[in-house]
């Protein structure tokens, strides 16, 4: 990264980086609160699932959260430090040995569970 | 631009019959600078730093490109007027370098106007020279552009090499199987016996990219002493030299 990009990203990251967001791990089951605007009203929509990958790229870091909805696997990618992500609540921590949990895509039901960490 | 033109001219003169070229040059009077279209105002030169994102208060993510100015900045190196040069233009230099990296004629041109040794020179052709612009003065981005302005950004696009019609012009592909032998061919290039030639400018395979490209009406998101942040993407790779001017047309 060069000094000019740094100059744009550093102050934003200072403002947006929180302990809560920085500390999440792969394999965690999380509840992500996304702020949604409906007309002139805002509300928080929750999305719960397992983090299957984390893309570390400073301000542009993202997390991919997978869940099964009505029998269909859904993966949503969230910009981790976006102000629209108002909260990330860790519900369970999974014990995983790899950085990308792609193997979960081929598993269903009980087989798609992760062992609890700790 | 002026510099590259001058260089290629010298190269040709050496390569093919010097006397004839010399005569042609004498006929023309003096070296012609490639005339680009009129600009709305004096522009800046900068270096593409790369892309990033800017988050707004309500969580909107905007893709932006950062154009940085290297230490030393941009200078006005010459002001051309209709009386002396036949047209109005402001020549701007960028990228301060060691003296040894420039030729003596280039150094002489810059020293005459009290400029440091600059690697790149470019001209912005104008209807009239703005007042208060002095030769040898440094250009300040914060005075030239403000947030919300629209700018045109030009630079050299990423080179794709010798590309076929499909990649270069978006032609359709032929069948890959079922006996077809026309896989990625370009098809017909025009009628036969009349005119019994291919019209100039017909779309063909050839060099793609690595030529001047301009993106118009980009919104300025942020301006600092040493950089400009614009919304969206610009041509070329990080590290490439760009020119930024106020956008033409209505906005």
Interface residues (C-beta under 8 A of the other chain):
Chain A: X1 X2 X3 X4 X5 X7 X8 X9 X12 X16 X35 X37 X59 X60 X79 X81 X82 X83 X84 X85
Chain B: X49 X50 X52 X53 X54 X55 X56 X57 X58 X59 X60 X61 X64 X66 X67 X68 X222 X224 X226 X227 X229 X238
